Each structure stands twice: as structure tokens, then as C-alpha cells.
């Protein structure tokens, strides 16, 4: 499976609000640095808190816009819709993979 396919599957699982499925895309020691919320989430416990608070909590749906390789990571541009104040907003994830799992991710809004 290519990283593009993994990202597409990850978005599908995220949009289904499947917490177990979401966590399966990450290494056990993944770090998620979300600049837009001003917090860093460590490991599956932190990722679960992030997913439940910001994805499920705001009924977030994500649409893939583009994937661009950059300096050892993938720059993934997305659009978010949900029950957050803006209703729709762009964002990005810079993802580093270890094998077929995400091992580091930086997130921010556009």
C-alpha cells in the first residue's frame, strides 16, 4: 500500500469517527503537534484524546486536497467541515512515516 493510499484510508476512517481504526494508523509512540490548538499529543492515549475532542467532538469531516513530498515527510493539505465556529476551514498535516505507520505529525489550520 502506498502512503497516498494510507492517507486516503486514514481520512475515511477519521470521517467515520472510528477511534480504534484511527489509532491503528499510528506507531505506539507517535507525537502529534497541533499548532492550531497549542498542544502536543503523545502516544495512543494522547492521540485518542485529540481525536475524541477535536474530530468526534466537532463532528469533523475531512476532505483531501493534496499530498506533496517535502524533506522526508508528506505535506497533506485538507479541508475540514464541522460544528466548530468557522464551519469550514483549510488545514494541513506534515506526516512522517515509519514503515506504513505515521510516527510524527504536525497539524495546523490554513
C-alpha positions in Angstrom: 0.0 0.0 0.0 1.4 3.4 -0.9 1.5 6.3 1.5 -1.2 8.1 -0.6 -3.5 5.1 -0.1 -2.7 5.0 3.6 -3.6 8.7 3.9 -6.8 8.2 1.9 -7.8 5.3 4.2 -6.9 7.3 7.3 -9.2 10.1 6.2 -12.0 7.6 5.5 -11.7 6.1 9.0 -11.4 9.6 10.6 -14.6 10.6 8.8 -16.3 7.5 10.2 -15.3 8.6 13.7 -13.8 5.2 14.3 -11.4 5.7 17.2 -9.8 2.2 17.1 -9.4 2.4 13.4 -7.9 5.9 13.6 -5.3 4.8 16.2 -4.3 1.8 14.0 -2.6 4.2 11.5 -0.1 5.4 14.1 3.0 4.0 15.8 2.6 3.5 19.6 5.0 6.4 20.3 3.6 8.8 17.7 3.8 12.6 18.5 1.1 14.9 17.2 2.0 18.6 17.4 -1.2 20.6 16.6 -0.2 24.2 16.4 -3.8 25.4 15.9 -4.8 24.0 19.4 -1.5 24.8 21.0 -0.9 21.3 22.3 1.2 18.2 21.7 -0.4 14.8 22.0 1.9 11.8 22.8 1.3 8.1 22.0 -2.1 6.4 21.5 -3.5 7.9 24.7 -2.8 11.4 23.6 -4.0 10.7 20.0 -7.3 9.3 21.4 -7.8 12.4 23.4 -7.1 14.6 20.4 -9.4 12.5 18.1 -12.3 12.4 20.5 -12.0 16.2 21.4 -11.4 17.7 18.0 -12.6 15.2 15.4 -15.5 13.5 17.1 -16.3 16.4 19.4 -16.8 18.8 16.5 -18.3 16.2 14.1 -15.3 17.0 11.8 -15.3 15.7 8.2 -12.0 15.9 6.3 -11.5 16.2 2.5 -8.1 15.6 1.0 -6.9 18.4 -1.2 -3.3 17.4 -2.0 -0.3 15.4 -0.9 3.2 16.7 -1.6 6.5 15.1 -0.6 8.8 17.6 1.3 12.1 17.0 3.0 11.4 13.5 4.4 7.8 14.0 5.2 4.5 14.4 3.4 2.7 17.7 3.4 -1.0 16.9 3.3 -3.5 19.7 2.6 -7.1 19.2 3.7 -10.4 21.0 4.1 -12.3 20.5 7.4 -16.1 20.9 7.9 -17.8 20.5 11.2 -19.6 22.1 14.1 -16.6 24.4 15.1 -17.2 28.2 14.9 -15.9 28.6 11.3 -17.9 25.7 9.9 -15.3 25.1 7.2 -11.6 25.8 7.2 -8.5 24.5 5.5 -5.6 22.8 7.2 -2.6 20.7 6.8 -0.7 17.8 8.3 3.0 17.2 7.9 3.4 13.4 8.3 6.5 11.3 8.9 6.1 7.6 8.4 7.9 4.6 9.9 7.1 1.7 7.6 3.4 2.0 6.9 2.5 3.9 10.2 2.5 7.6 11.0 5.3 8.3 13.5 5.1 12.1 13.7 2.5 14.6 12.6 2.4 18.4 12.8 -1.0 19.9 12.2 -2.2 23.5 11.7 -5.0 25.4 10.1 -4.6 27.5 6.9 
